[in-house]
Amino acid sequence: MTWTSAADFTELWFNGFTHGECREVLEAASGYKASRLLITRYKAAVLTEWASDRGLRTALSDFDVIESGTLENKGHWINMGRRAPAGHGLCFVYLGHRLRDVRAACASDASGEDAGLLADLFRIPECCLRFYELHAERARMEFDNDYAVVTTEATTATGPYPWYNNYLAQYFGHSLIHHFPCRWDCEASQSRALYSLNLIADVSASWARLTEAKCRGTVWFSPRDGVHMVQGHLISRGDDYRADEVVSTVHSDLTYALKLGADRSTWDPAATDRPPGVPKDAVRLEFD
Ligand SMILES: [Zn+2]
């Protein structure tokens, strides 16, 4: 099929789709699963035409989503939105091979999310679905529907964790999974992610390498102070990094401390796991 060439994705890239969003599109285009993207109506129109040219089915939410409540500080990403009239925020686009599937996903969101149905359509592992449902209330109340804290609490293994499971990289436009894994080392999520990595590698070896480079590294987060990442480097391994390899969903004192910390003469990695100025309550996760 022609859509498996990298050239097919350039139109999406040139219209502002992230690599993570293109991975969702690829998964749907390959018939692996149905996909859901939360994007602007401009991008939705581009995607709908792109998909129609390739015989793929799409459905569009008749409402938009905007951030609600406390500012999530997750960049362009919305984990906990509220509905707004079409044209006021981001809309859902559902994409897949079968009209029945995209309609079912669209109807599920329209009437209130049916997590089980969506997990089936989006190929979310059973263990992670159960975990999601079990912690849904707390995640919404305390963490704006992000699960990084609860996943960390549930993980007994020490890091570094498999980079395939680093969904937090999605906040910077990359990731192999779009669901919250039940453990950072969840094996079902790893298999699921590796399948997607193979799909990507078949389209472009460069895309696969880029995904790995952007998912490996040291992540720092505190529930409402955004997500920060030293891309490509493990602090515990004593890796040197450059200030320009620090990315943040929200620029804060933590960003500044991480950038300053690139000058390793200012701190001793053998004595501390964090550069000076990185708050004690900021959780460090490493993915390799
Ligand atoms: Zn799991």
Residues whose N, C-alpha, C, O or C-beta is under 5 A from the ligand:
A	BS01	ZN	P125 C127 C128 P181 C182 R183 C186 A188
